[in-house]
Amino acid sequence: MNDLTLAQQLADIADQVSLARFRASDLVIDSKPDLTPVSDADKKIEQLIREQLLKVSPEDGVIGEEFENKISTNNREWILDPIDGTKNYIRGVPIWATLIALRQNNEITCTVVSAPAINRRWYASKGEGAYVVENILGKENTRKLKVSAVSRISDASFAFAEVIKKDNWEGYYDKFLKLTNDVWRSRGFGDFWGHMLVAEGAVDIAIEPKLALWDMAALYLIIKEAGGSFTNLNGVDGVSGPGAISSNTLLHKELLARFA
């Protein structure tokens, strides 16, 4: 079994749980120490994925949002966000996804972002391109992803996480507000969704100021394989943070200059 096939199988496991518990009247919601919410679905998804990996690839490590890290003995580690967009999930908003990434020798090599409530799944393998599978009127359609060709900020569509909570933006808040005024259009899609729209070419820029490794790892390779750029706010390529800027590459240099 190749790695992407395994990642897809893990996403299938996640989708079965997440859809079954979505809008469930008995959904259990707790608060983590950082006061962010976690549902019983988050925990169950990560537990089942870990169990499956232990069966089929026991030497692989696991870095997940909900449980302690499992150390790799073979320089392979799976990076998991069982439900990205938990606040949406617990309120019945269908914009949420399971994020799965494989990192080998410190390089992201395959990823899956699965959003079953909106009938979309994005995936990529290093050097093999990025794709989205959509289910429309009961028919599956797979298309290869390519970022947009927009080359001017004034023509760009910009996706962001939140504008109200100024503390999230720290020293970047005024620069963020200026960007929202300078672009053609700005919308608060947030979480995985804005970045995947960049990969699809529907949006040109997505920026979030505070992200964890499991928020970024699966998004990174899909953006890159679609021809885009994915860096932290300081312009460093990769998933190390702080925060993330994804773009169609043509706009990236100017974006970094604006946030310098």
PAZAPA-4460 file (N, C-alpha, C; in steps of 0.05 Angstrom, whole numbers, plus 32768, in hexadecimal, padded with zeros to 4 digits):
% residues 260
    n_x    n_y    n_z   ca_x   ca_y   ca_z    c_x    c_y    c_z   seq   type   mol
   8011   7FE8   8000   8000   8000   8000   8012   8019   8000     1      M     A
   800D   802B   7FED   801D   8044   7FEE   8012   8057   8002     2      N     A
   8022   806C   8008   801B   807E   801E   8001   808E   8019     3      D     A
   7FFD   8096   8000   7FE5   80A6   7FFB   7FCC   8094   7FFE     4      L     A
   7FCD   807B   7FF6   7FB7   8069   7FF9   7FB0   8065   8017     5      T     A
   7FC5   8062   8027   7FC2   8060   8044   7FB5   807A   804F     6      L     A
   7FBF   8091   8046   7FB4   80AA   8050   7F96   80AC   8049     7      A     A
   7F8F   80A3   8031   7F73   80A4   8029   7F62   8091   803A     8      Q     A
   7F6D   807A   8041   7F5F   8067   8052   7F5A   8073   806E     9      Q     A
   7F6F   8081   8078   7F6C   808E   8092   7F57   80A4   8091    10      L     A
   7F55   80B2   807B   7F41   80C7   8077   7F25   80BA   8076    11      A     A
   7F23   80A3   806A   7F09   8095   8069   7EFF   808E   8085    12      D     A
   7F12   8085   8096   7F0B   807F   80B2   7F01   8098   80C0    13      I     A
   7F0F   80AE   80BB   7F08   80C7   80C8   7EEC   80D0   80BF    14      A     A
   7EE7   80CE   80A5   7ECD   80D8   809A   7EB6   80C9   80A6    15      D     A
   7EB9   80AF   80AA   7EA3   809F   80B5   7E9B   80A9   80D0    16      Q     A
   7EAF   80AF   80E0   7EAA   80B9   80FC   7E9F   80D6   80FB    17      V     A
   7EAD   80E7   80EC   7EA6   8103   80ED   7E89   8108   80E3    18      S     A
   7E82   80FA   80CD   7E67   80FE   80C2   7E52   80F3   80D5    19      L     A
   7E58   80DC   80E2   7E45   80CF   80F4   7E3F   80E1   810C    20      A     A
   7E53   80EF   8115   7E51   80FF   812E   7E49   811D   8128    21      R     A
   7E4A   8125   810E   7E44   8141   8107   7E27   8146   810D    22      F     A
   7E22   815B   811C   7E07   8164   8124   7DF9   814F   8136    23      R     A
   7E08   813D   8142   7DFC   8129   8154   7DF2   8137   816D    24      A     A
   7DDB   812F   8177   7DD0   813C   818E   7DDF   8136   81A8    25      S     A
   7DEE   811F   81A7   7DFD   8117   81BF   7E1B   811C   81BC    26      D     A
   7E23   812D   81A9   7E3F   8133   81A5   7E4B   813E   81BF    27      L     A
   7E61   8133   81C9   7E6D   813C   81E1   7E83   8150   81DB    28      V     A
   7E82   8167   81E8   7E95   817D   81E3   7EA3   8184   81FD    29      I     A
   7EBD   8184   81FC   7ECD   818C   8214   7EDF   81A4   820C    30      D     A
   7EEB   81B0   8220   7EFE   81C6   821C   7F1A   81BC   8222    31      S     A
   7F2E   81C2   8211   7F49   81BB   8216   7F56   81D0   8229    32      K     A
   7F6E   81CB   8233   7F7B   81DF   8244   7F7D   81FA   8238    33      P     A
   7F7F   81FC   821D   7F81   8217   8210   7F66   8222   820B    34      D     A
   7F50   8215   8215   7F35   821E   8213   7F29   821A   81F7    35      L     A
   7F37   820D   81E5   7F2B   8206   81CB   7F1A   81ED   81CE    36      T     A
   7F05   81EA   81BE   7EF3   81D3   81C2   7EFE   81BA   81B5    37      P     A
   7EF6   81A3   81BF   7EFC   8189   81B3   7EE3   8178   81B6    38      V     A
   7EDB   816A   81A1   7EC4   8159   81A2   7ECC   813B   81A5    39      S     A
   7EB8   812A   81AB   7EBE   810E   81AC   7EC6   8104   8190    40      D     A
   7EBD   8111   817B   7EC4   8109   8160   7EE2   810E   815B    41      A     A
   7EED   8125   8164   7F09   812A   8161   7F1A   8113   816D    42      D     A
   7F13   810C   8185   7F22   80F8   8194   7F20   80DC   8187    43      K     A
   7F07   80D5   817F   7F02   80BB   8173   7F11   80B8   8158    44      K     A
   7F10   80CD   8148   7F1E   80CC   812E   7F3C   80C7   8132    45      I     A
   7F48   80D7   8143   7F65   80D4   8147   7F6C   80B9   8153    46      E     A
   7F5B   80AF   8165   7F60   8095   8171   7F5F   807F   815C    47      Q     A
   7F4B   807F   814A   7F48   806A   8136   7F5E   806C   8122    48      L     A
   7F67   8084   811A   7F7D   8086   8107   7F96   807B   8114    49      I     A
   7F9B   8082   812D   7FB3   8077   813A   7FB2   8059   813C    50      R     A
   7F9B   804E   8141   7F98   8030   8143   7F9E   8024   8128    51      E     A
   7F94   8030   8113   7F99   8025   80F8   7FB6   8026   80F0    52      Q     A
   7FC3   803C   80F7   7FDF   803F   80F0   7FF0   802B   8100    53      L     A
   7FE8   8026   8119   7FF6   8012   8129   7FF4   7FF6   811C    54      L     A
   7FDE   7FF1   810F   7FDB   7FD7   8102   7FEB   7FD4   80E8    55      K     A
   7FEA   7FE9   80D8   7FF6   7FE7   80BD   8012   7FF3   80BA    56      V     A
   8019   8004   80CC   8034   8011   80CA   803E   8018   80E6    57      S     A
   8043   8004   80F6   8048   8009   8113   8061   8019   811A    58      P     A
   8074   801B   8107   808C   802A   810E   8088   8048   8109    59      E     A
   8072   804F   80FB   806D   806C   80F6   8067   807B   810F    60      D     A
   8070   8094   8111   8068   80A5   8127   804E   80B3   8121    61      G     A
   8042   80BF   8135   8029   80CE   8132   802B   80E7   8143    62      V     A
   8025   80FE   8136   8022   8118   8144   8005   8120   813F    63      I     A
   7FF5   8121   8154   7FD9   8128   8152   7FD1   813D   8165    64      G     A
   7FBB   814A   815F   7FB2   8160   8170   7FA7   8157   818B    65      E     A
   7F9C   813F   818D   7F8D   8137   81A5   7F9C   8125   81B8    66      E     A
   7FB1   8117   81AF   7FBF   8104   81C1   7FDD   8108   81BF    67      F     A
   7FEB   80FB   81D1   8008   80FE   81D2   8016   80F3   81B9    68      E     A
   802C   80FE   81B2   803B   80F6   819A   8045   80D9   819D    69      N     A
   8044   80CA   8187   8050   80AF   8186   806A   80B3   8176    70      K     A
   8080   80AB   8182   809A   80AF   8176   809F   809C   815F    71      I     A
   80A9   80A6   8149   80B0   8095   8132   80CA   8086   8136    72      S     A
   80CB   806E   812B   80E5   805F   812B   80EF   805C   810F    73      T     A
   80E3   8069   80FC   80EB   8066   80DF   80EB   8081   80D0    74      N     A
   80EC   8097   80DE   80EC   80B2   80D2   80D3   80B8   80C2    75      N     A
   80BD   80AB   80C9   80A2   80B1   80BD   808F   80B8   80D3    76      R     A
   8080   80CE   80CF   806D   80D5   80E4   8054   80E1   80D6    77      E     A
   803D   80D9   80E0   8023   80E3   80D7   801B   80FA   80E8    78      W     A
   8012   8110   80DB   800A   8128   80E9   7FEC   812B   80E5    79      I     A
   7FDD   812B   80FB   7FC0   8129   80FA   7FB1   8140   8107    80      L     A
   7F9E   814B   80FA   7F8A   815C   8106   7F6F   814E   8101    81      D     A
   7F63   8141   8115   7F4C   8131   8110   7F34   8141   8106    82      P     A
   7F30   8159   8111   7F1C   816B   8106   7F27   8187   8107    83      I     A
   7F2E   8191   80F0   7F37   81AD   80EE   7F1D   81BD   80E9    84      D     A
   7F18   81D0   80FB   7EFE   81DE   80FA   7EEB   81D3   810E    85      G     A
   7EF5   81CC   8126   7EE4   81C0   813B   7ECD   81D3   8143    86      T     A
   7ED3   81ED   8144   7EBE   8200   814B   7EA7   8200   8137    87      K     A
   7EAE   81FD   811D   7E99   81FA   8109   7E8A   81DF   810E    88      N     A
   7E99   81CA   8113   7E8E   81B0   8116   7E79   81AF   812C    89      Y     A
   7E80   81BA   8143   7E6E   81B8   815A   7E55   81CA   8157    90      I     A
   7E57   81DE   8145   7E40   81F0   8141   7E2F   81E7   8129    91      R     A
   7E37   81D2   811B   7E28   81C9   8104   7E2F   81D6   80E9    92      G     A
   7E45   81E5   80E9   7E4F   81F1   80D0   7E5F   81DC   80C1    93      V     A
   7E5A   81D6   80A8   7E66   81BF   809A   7E83   81C4   8090    94      P     A
   7E8F   81DA   8097   7EAA   81E0   808E   7EBE   81D6   80A3    95      I     A
   7EC6   81BC   80A1   7ED9   81B0   80B2   7EE6   8199   80A2    96      W     A
   7EFD   8190   80AB   7F0B   817B   809C   7F1E   816C   80AF    97      A     A
   7F24   8153   80A6   7F3A   8144   80B3   7F53   8149   80A2    98      T     A
   7F69   8150   80B0   7F83   8156   80A3   7F97   8140   80A9    99      L     A
   7FA2   8134   8095   7FB5   811E   8098   7FCE   8123   8087   100      I     A
   7FE5   8122   8093   7FFE   8126   8084   8013   8112   808D   101      A     A
   8023   8109   807A   8039   80F7   8080   8053   8107   807D   102      L     A
   8064   8108   8091   807E   8115   8090   8094   80FF   8092   103      R     A
   80A5   80FF   807E   80BB   80EB   807D   80D6   80FB   807C   104      Q     A
   80E7   80F4   808F   8101   8102   8090   80FE   8120   808F   105      N     A
   80EA   8129   809E   80E4   8146   80A1   80D9   8153   8088   106      N     A
   80CE   8143   8076   80C2   814E   805D   80A6   8143   805A   107      E     A
   8092   8155   8055   8077   814C   8051   8075   813F   8035   108      I     A
   806C   8126   8035   806C   8117   801B   8050   810F   8011   109      T     A
   803C   810E   8022   8021   810A   8018   800D   8115   802C   110      C     A
   7FF7   811F   8022   7FE3   812B   8033   7FC7   8126   8029   111      T     A
   7FB4   8126   803B   7F97   8125   8035   7F88   8139   8047   112      V     A
   7F76   8148   803B   7F64   815A   8049   7F48   8151   8041   113      V     A
   7F39   8146   8054   7F1F   813B   804E   7F09   814A   805C   114      S     A
   7EF6   8155   804C   7EE0   8165   8056   7EC6   8159   804C   115      A     A
   7EBD   8143   8059   7EA7   8134   804E   7E8C   8142   804F   116      P     A
   7E89   8155   8061   7E6F   8163   8063   7E6A   8176   804B   117      A     A
   7E80   817D   803D   7E7D   818D   8024   7E86   817D   800C   118      I     A
   7E88   8163   800F   7E8E   8150   7FF9   7EA7   8157   7FEA   119      N     A
   7EBC   815D   7FF9   7ED6   8163   7FED   7EED   8154   7FFC   120      R     A
   7F00   814B   7FEC   7F19   8141   7FF8   7F30   8149   7FE6   121      R     A
   7F44   8156   7FF2   7F5C   815E   7FE4   7F73   814C   7FEC   122      W     A
   7F85   8147   7FD9   7F9C   8137   7FE0   7FB4   813D   7FCE   123      Y     A
   7FCB   8136   7FD7   7FE4   813A   7FC8   7FFA   8127   7FD1   124      A     A
   800B   8120   7FBE   8024   8112   7FC3   803A   8122   7FB7   125      S     A
   8051   8122   7FC4   8068   8132   7FBB   806F   812B   7F9E   126      K     A
   8070   813F   7F8D   8077   813B   7F71   8062   8130   7F5F   127      G     A
   804A   812B   7F6B   8034   811E   7F5B   801C   8130   7F57   128      E     A
   801E   8149   7F60   8008   815B   7F5C   7FF4   815A   7F73   129      G     A
   7FE1   816D   7F73   7FCB   816E   7F87   7FB0   816C   7F79   130      A     A
   7F9D   8160   7F87   7F83   815A   7F7B   7F6D   815F   7F8F   131      Y     A
   7F55   8163   7F85   7F3D   8163   7F95   7F29   8150   7F89   132      V     A
   7F1C   8141   7F9B   7F06   812F   7F93   7EEC   813C   7F9E   133      V     A
   7ED9   8141   7F8C   7EC0   814D   7F93   7EAA   8139   7F8D   134      E     A
   7E96   8138   7F9E   7E7E   8128   7F99   7E67   813A   7F94   135      N     A
   7E5E   813C   7F7B   7E49   814E   7F73   7E32   813E   7F67   136      I     A
   7E1A   8140   7F72   7E03   8131   7F69   7E09   8113   7F66   137      L     A
   7E18   8109   7F7A   7E1E   80ED   7F7B   7E34   80E4   7F68   138      G     A
   7E41   80F6   7F5A   7E56   80EF   7F48   7E71   80FA   7F52   139      K     A
   7E85   80E8   7F53   7E9F   80F1   7F5C   7EAF   80FD   7F44   140      E     A
   7EBB   8114   7F49   7ECB   8121   7F35   7EE6   8128   7F41   141      N     A
   7EFC   8120   7F34   7F17   8126   7F3E   7F24   813A   7F2B   142      T     A
   7F2E   814F   7F36   7F3C   8162   7F24   7F57   816A   7F31   143      R     A
   7F6A   816F   7F1F   7F84   8178   7F28   7F83   8195   7F30   144      K     A
   7F92   819C   7F45   7F91   81B7   7F50   7FA7   81C9   7F44   145      L     A
   7FA0   81E2   7F40   7FB4   81F6   7F37   7FAC   8211   7F42   146      K     A
   7FBF   821E   7F4E   7FBA   8239   7F59   7FB3   824D   7F44   147      V     A
   7FA9   8264   7F4C   7FA1   8278   7F39   7FB9   8287   7F2C   148      S     A
   7FB2   8297   7F18   7FC7   82A7   7F0A   7FC5   82C4   7F11   149      A     A
   7FB6   82CB   7F26   7FB3   82E7   7F2E   7FCE   82F2   7F37   150      V     A
   7FD6   8309   7F2D   7FF1   8313   7F32   7FF2   832E   7F40   151      S     A
   7FDB   8339   7F46   7FDA   8353   7F54   7FC9   8351   7F6D   152      R     A
   7FD3   835C   7F83   7FC4   835C   7F9C   7FA8   8368   7F98   153      I     A
   7FA6   837D   7F88   7F8D   838A   7F84   7F78   8379   7F76   154      S     A
   7F81   8363   7F6A   7F6F   8351   7F5D   7F6A   8337   7F6D   155      D     A
   7F76   8335   7F84   7F77   831C   7F93   7F5F   8318   7FA5   156      A     A
   7F58   82FF   7FA9   7F45   82F6   7FBC   7F54   82EB   7FD4   157      S     A
   7F4D   82F4   7FEC   7F5C   82EF   8005   7F4A   82E1   8019   158      F     A
   7F53   82C9   8023   7F45   82BB   8038   7F55   82BD   8052   159      A     A
   7F47   82C2   8067   7F53   82C5   8081   7F43   82B6   8097   160      F     A
   7F4F   82B5   80AF   7F41   82A6   80C4   7F2E   82B8   80D3   161      A     A
   7F38   82CB   80E2   7F27   82DD   80F2   7F32   82F9   80F1   162      E     A
   7F21   830D   80F1   7F2A   8328   80F1   7F25   8335   810C   163      V     A
   7F12   832C   811B   7F0A   833A   8134   7F1E   8337   814A   164      I     A
   7F29   831F   814D   7F3C   831A   8164   7F58   8324   815D   165      K     A
   7F5C   833D   8165   7F75   834B   815E   7F8D   833D   8169   166      K     A
   7F8B   8331   8181   7FA2   8324   818D   7FAD   830D   817C   167      D     A
   7F9C   8300   816C   7FA6   82EB   815B   7FBA   82F5   8147   168      N     A
   7FB9   830E   8140   7FCA   8319   812B   7FE3   8326   8136   169      W     A
   7FE4   832A   8151   7FFB   8336   815E   8004   834F   814F   170      E     A
   801E   834F   8146   8028   8367   8138   8020   836A   811C   171      G     A
   800F   8357   8111   8008   8358   80F5   7FEC   8364   80F0   172      Y     A
   7FDE   836C   8104   7FC2   8373   8101   7FBD   838A   80ED   173      Y     A
   7FCC   83A0   80F0   7FC8   83B6   80DE   7FCF   83AF   80C1   174      D     A
   7FE4   839E   80BE   7FEB   8395   80A3   7FD6   8383   8097   175      K     A
   7FCA   8373   80A8   7FB4   8362   809F   7F9C   8373   8096   176      F     A
   7F95   8387   80A6   7F7E   8398   809E   7F84   83A7   8084   177      L     A
   7F9C   83B0   8080   7FA3   83BD   8067   7FA0   83AA   8050   178      K     A
   7FA9   8391   8053   7FA7   837E   803D   7F89   8379   8036   179      L     A
   7F78   8378   804A   7F5B   8373   8045   7F50   838A   8034   180      T     A
   7F5B   83A2   8038   7F51   83B9   8028   7F5D   83BB   800D   181      N     A
   7F75   83AF   8009   7F83   83B1   7FEF   7F7B   839C   7FDB   182      D     A
   7F71   8385   7FE5   7F6A   836F   7FD3   7F4F   8375   7FC6   183      V     A
   7F49   8365   7FB1   7F2F   8367   7FA4   7F19   835D   7FB6   184      W     A
   7F1E   8347   7FC5   7F09   833B   7FD5   7F15   832D   7FED   185      R     A
   7F09   832E   8004   7F12   831F   801B   7EFB   8311   8029   186      S     A
   7F00   82F9   8031   7EEB   82E9   803F   7EF8   82D8   8055   187      R     A
   7EE9   82D5   806B   7EF4   82C6   8082   7EED   82A9   8080   188      G     A
   7EF8   829B   806D   7EF3   827E   806B   7EFF   826F   8082   189      F     A
   7F19   8274   8088   7F25   8268   80A0   7F2C   824B   809E   190      G     A
   7F3D   8242   80B1   7F45   8226   80B3   7F50   821B   8099   191      D     A
   7F4C   8202   8093   7F57   81F5   807B   7F4B   8201   8061   192      F     A
   7F32   820A   8063   7F22   8210   804C   7F2F   8226   803A   193      W     A
   7F38   823B   8046   7F44   8251   8036   7F5C   8247   8027   194      G     A
   7F6D   8237   8034   7F86   822D   8027   7F7F   821A   8010   195      H     A
   7F6B   8209   8013   7F63   81F7   7FFE   7F57   8207   7FE6   196      M     A
   7F4A   821D   7FEC   7F40   822D   7FD6   7F58   823B   7FC7   197      L     A
   7F6E   8240   7FD5   7F86   824A   7FC7   7F90   8234   7FB4   198      V     A
   7F91   821B   7FBE   7F9B   8205   7FAD   7F89   8201   7F95   199      A     A
   7F6F   8206   7F98   7F5C   8203   7F82   7F5D   821A   7F6E   200      E     A
   7F6A   8230   7F76   7F6A   8247   7F64   7F52   8259   7F67   201      G     A
   7F41   8253   7F7B   7F29   8263   7F7F   7F2F   827C   7F91   202      A     A
   7F43   827A   7FA1   7F4D   828F   7FB2   7F6B   8292   7FAD   203      V     A
   7F75   82AA   7FB1   7F91   82AF   7FAA   7FA4   82B0   7FC2   204      D     A
   7F99   82B7   7FD9   7FA9   82BA   7FF2   7F99   82AF   8009   205      I     A
   7FA6   82A1   801C   7F9A   829A   8035   7FAF   829E   804B   206      A     A
   7FA7   82AB   8061   7FBA   82B1   8076   7FAD   82AB   8091   207      I     A
   7FBB   829D   80A3   7FB3   8299   80BE   7FCB   829E   80D0   208      E     A
   7FC7   82AE   80E5   7FDE   82B6   80F6   7FE7   82A2   810B   209      P     A
   7FD6   828F   8113   7FDD   827C   8128   7FD3   8260   8120   210      K     A
   7FE6   824F   811B   7FE0   8233   8113   7FF3   8220   8120   211      L     A
   7FEA   8208   8125   7FFB   81F2   812F   8005   81E1   8118   212      A     A
   8018   81D0   811D   8023   81BF   8109   800D   81AF   80FB   213      L     A
   7FFA   81A3   810A   7FE5   8192   80FE   7FD1   81A3   80EE   214      W     A
   7FD0   81BD   80F3   7FBF   81CE   80E2   7FCB   81D3   80C6   215      D     A
   7FE6   81D1   80C5   7FF4   81DA   80AC   7FFE   81C3   809B   216      M     A
   8006   81AD   80A7   8015   8198   8099   8007   818D   8080   217      A     A
   7FED   8187   8083   7FDE   817C   806C   7FD9   8191   8057   218      A     A
   7FD6   81AA   805F   7FD1   81C0   804B   7FE9   81C6   803A   219      L     A
   8000   81C4   8046   8019   81CD   803A   801E   81BF   801F   220      Y     A
   801E   81A5   801E   8025   8197   8006   8010   819B   7FF0   221      L     A
   7FF7   819D   7FF7   7FE2   81A1   7FE3   7FE6   81BD   7FD6   222      I     A
   7FEB   81D1   7FE6   7FF1   81EB   7FDA   8009   81EA   7FC8   223      I     A
   801F   81DE   7FD1   8038   81DD   7FC2   8034   81CE   7FA8   224      K     A
   8027   81B7   7FA9   8023   81A6   7F91   800F   81B3   7F7D   225      E     A
   7FFF   81C6   7F87   7FEE   81D5   7F75   7FFC   81ED   7F68   226      A     A
   8015   81F1   7F6F   8024   8207   7F64   8026   8220   7F76   227      G     A
   801B   821D   7F8F   801B   8234   7FA0   8033   8235   7FB3   228      G     A
   8033   8249   7FC4   8047   824D   7FD9   803A   824B   7FF4   229      S     A
   8048   8240   8008   803E   823D   8023   8056   8242   8036   230      F     A
   8055   8258   8043   806A   8260   8056   805F   826A   8070   231      T     A
   8070   826E   8083   8067   827C   809B   8067   829A   8096   232      N     A
   8060   82A9   80AA   805D   82C6   80A6   8078   82D4   80A2   233      L     A
   808E   82C6   80A7   80A9   82D0   80A3   80B4   82C8   8088   234      N     A
   80A5   82B8   8079   80AD   82B0   805E   80BC   8296   805D   235      G     A
   80BD   8287   8073   80CB   826D   8073   80B8   8257   8069   236      V     A
   80C1   824A   8054   80B1   8234   8048   80AE   821D   805C   237      D     A
   8096   8212   805D   8091   81FB   806E   807B   81FF   8082   238      G     A
   807B   81EE   8097   8065   81ED   80AA   806E   81F3   80C6   239      V     A
   8082   8204   80C9   808D   820A   80E3   8080   8221   80F1   240      S     A
   806F   8231   80E2   8063   8248   80EE   8078   825E   80F3   241      G     A
   8071   8275   80FF   8056   827B   810A   8042   8282   80F4   242      P     A
   802B   8276   80F6   8016   827B   80E3   801D   8271   80C7   243      G     A
   800D   8278   80B4   8011   826E   8098   8006   8282   8084   244      A     A
   8014   8285   806E   800A   8293   8057   800B   8280   8040   245      I     A
   7FF4   827B   8033   7FF4   826C   801A   7FEB   827F   8004   246      S     A
   7FF7   827B   7FEC   7FF0   828C   7FD6   7FF5   827D   7FBC   247      S     A
   7FEE   828B   7FA6   7FF2   8280   7F8B   800F   8283   7F82   248      N     A
   8021   828B   7F93   803E   828F   7F8F   8043   82AB   7F82   249      T     A
   8033   82B3   7F6E   8037   82CC   7F61   8035   82E4   7F74   250      L     A
   8025   82E1   7F89   8020   82F6   7F9C   8031   82F4   7FB5   251      L     A
   8040   82DF   7FB8   804C   82D8   7FD1   8062   82ED   7FDA   252      H     A
   8072   82F5   7FC8   8088   8307   7FCE   807C   8322   7FD9   253      K     A
   8068   832C   7FCD   805C   8345   7FD7   804E   8341   7FF2   254      E     A
   8041   832A   7FF5   8035   8324   800F   8049   8324   8026   255      L     A
   805F   8317   8021   8074   8315   8036   807F   8331   803C   256      L     A
   8082   8341   8028   808B   835D   802C   8078   836D   803D   257      A     A
   805E   8368   8038   804A   8376   8048   804A   836E   8065   258      R     A
   8051   8355   806B   8050   834C   8087   806C   834C   8094   259      F     A
   8080   8357   8086   809B   8358   8091   809C   836C   80A9   260      A     A
***
